[in-house]
């Protein structure tokens, strides 16, 4: 296991199975029923889809589950087997999948983004004013560039929304959550992030307080993960889809 793979796996609790795509996974054949979802896609998208499904099946296998076909839901989310929560993400030649049993986790999200990919014209669409303030000062305190930290904001919100999408009867946007200013650089080793609800209903506010988030900056990527532990007061909403694939 290389350093980057170890850092990605360390983002999530031990009960979560994590798989990172190897060179062969980008060409691995799909299972019957999956090809229809990408048969008209460009080759880049087909490669990403193959790698994502290969990673997902490897992670399911680590949980002791069989390699099943994973269809695509109404919002491009993978449709997981009963009793499983999971997430797939890919960007810039890196693909990650994570799965867990629903008995342990109510929600799970991972996201991969290329570092410094989020440019300034987009910042006000993804970050609240509190976040814009610490985006400018984070480099002096923790290193990196403002663009690097903007990519973290984008990725962290993607992962946490994937984790709660099936639990919140709302369509959340980037400005419905506010990340606290990070206290760790996340350079090569996992660091924690915290979030609070902003401008959303009370059910989302209560759930936001339960999210456990982590992030790591690798050489060319930022990878984030968010989990919501299972609890009797959390029940999936029939009005919301499952975790989407990035």
GICOR-V699893 format. One record per pair of residues at least 6 apart in sequence whose C-alpha atoms are under 7 Angstrom apart, sorted by the first residue. I is the first residue (numbers start at 1). J is the second residue. Records with the same first field share a line. If there is no record, write none. Layout:
I = J / J
This chain:
4 = 218
5 = 20
7 = 188 / 189 / 190
9 = 18
10 = 190
11 = 190 / 214 / 215 / 225
12 = 225
15 = 100
16 = 98 / 99 / 100
17 = 59 / 62 / 63 / 98 / 99 / 100
18 = 59 / 97 / 98 / 99
19 = 55 / 56 / 58 / 59 / 96 / 97 / 98
20 = 55 / 95 / 96 / 97
21 = 51 / 55 / 94 / 95 / 96
25 = 50 / 51 / 54
26 = 47 / 48 / 50 / 51
27 = 47 / 50
28 = 50 / 54
29 = 50
30 = 50
31 = 69
32 = 69
33 = 69
34 = 69 / 70 / 71
38 = 46
48 = 90
51 = 95
52 = 88 / 95 / 96 / 97
55 = 96 / 97
56 = 97 / 98
57 = 67
59 = 97 / 98 / 99
60 = 66 / 67 / 99
61 = 67
70 = 78 / 79 / 80
71 = 78 / 79
72 = 78 / 79
73 = 79
75 = 244
76 = 244 / 245
77 = 242 / 243 / 244 / 245
78 = 244 / 245
83 = 101 / 102
84 = 99 / 100 / 101 / 102
85 = 99 / 100 / 101 / 102 / 107 / 108
86 = 98 / 99 / 100 / 108 / 109 / 243
87 = 97 / 98 / 99 / 108 / 109 / 110 / 243 / 244 / 245
88 = 96 / 97 / 98 / 110 / 245 / 246
89 = 95 / 96 / 97 / 110 / 111 / 112 / 245 / 246
90 = 96 / 112 / 246
91 = 112 / 113 / 114
92 = 114
103 = 230
104 = 229 / 230
105 = 227 / 228 / 229 / 230
106 = 228 / 229 / 230
107 = 163 / 164 / 227 / 228
108 = 162 / 163 / 226 / 227 / 228
109 = 159 / 160 / 162 / 163 / 225 / 226 / 227 / 243
110 = 159 / 224 / 225 / 226
111 = 155 / 158 / 159 / 223 / 224 / 225 / 246
112 = 155 / 221 / 222 / 223 / 224
113 = 151 / 155 / 221 / 222 / 223
114 = 220 / 221 / 222
115 = 148 / 151 / 220 / 221 / 222
116 = 147 / 148 / 151
117 = 151
118 = 147 / 150 / 151
119 = 147
126 = 154 / 174 / 175
127 = 174 / 175
128 = 175 / 178
131 = 178 / 179
134 = 181
135 = 146 / 149 / 150
136 = 146
139 = 145 / 146
142 = 184 / 185
143 = 185
152 = 222
155 = 224
156 = 224
157 = 174
159 = 224 / 225 / 226
160 = 226
162 = 243 / 244
163 = 226 / 227 / 228 / 243
165 = 240 / 241 / 242 / 243
166 = 236 / 237 / 240 / 241 / 242 / 243
167 = 235 / 236 / 237
168 = 204 / 237 / 240
169 = 237 / 239 / 240
176 = 197 / 198 / 199 / 200
177 = 195 / 196 / 197 / 198
178 = 195 / 196 / 197 / 198
179 = 194 / 195 / 196
180 = 194 / 195
182 = 193
184 = 191
186 = 215 / 216 / 217
187 = 216 / 217 / 218
188 = 216 / 217 / 218
189 = 216
190 = 214 / 215 / 216
191 = 214 / 215 / 216
192 = 213 / 214 / 215
193 = 213 / 214
194 = 213
195 = 208
196 = 205 / 208 / 209
197 = 204 / 205 / 208
210 = 228
211 = 226 / 227 / 228
212 = 226 / 227 / 228
213 = 225 / 226 / 227
214 = 224 / 225 / 226
215 = 223 / 224 / 225
216 = 222 / 223 / 224
217 = 223
